Amino acid sequence: MKSTIQQFLRDEEGAAAIEYGLLAGLISVMIITGATLMGTSLKGIFTTLSTVLQTANTSAATH
């Protein structure tokens, strides 16, 4: 019985699987965060571009 418990405590295969799972989770969070930030930035760029084009269109229509 004692040797079975010692063998269980020395077994590290489960720990490696947990570490890989945590690493995959962290990478997923980083990808989601990066995509969200990039999406927000792109939204700002397209909003500015739309405003500039609308202003140019309005100016061209009045001349």
N, C-alpha and C positions, 0 to 999 in steps of 0.2 A: 504494500500500500504506500509506504514511504517513497519507494523508488518511482512509483507512478506519479506521485505529486511532484517530485523533483524533476521528472521528465517533462511534465506539463509546464512547470515554471521555466524550463530551459527552451521550450519550443517558441520560436520567434516568427513562424510563418504567418500567424494571424496578425501580428503586429505590423509586418510588412504590408499586408493587404489593407489594413486600416490606414497606414501612412499613404499608400497610393490613392486610396479613396479621398483622404483629406487634401492631398495635392491636386487631384482632379477637381474637387469642389472649389478650391482656391483659384485655380486657373479659370474655371467657369465664371466665378464672381468677377474676376478681373476682365474677362472678355465682355461680360454684360455691362460692366461699368464703363469700359472704353467705348462700346457701341452707343451707350446712352449719351455720353459726353460728346461724341462725334456727331450724333444725330441732333443734339441741341445746337451745336456750333453750325452745322449745315443749315438748320432752320433759320438761324440768324442771317447767314449769308444770303440765302434765297429771299428772305424778307427784304433785306436791303436792296438786292438786285431788282426785285419786283417794284419797290418804291421808286428807284431810279428810272426804270423803264416806264412806269406810269407817268412820272413827271416829264420825261422826254416826250412821251406820246401826247400829253396835254399841251406842252409847249409847241410841238409841231402842228397840232390841230388848230391852234389860235393864230398861227402865222400864215 
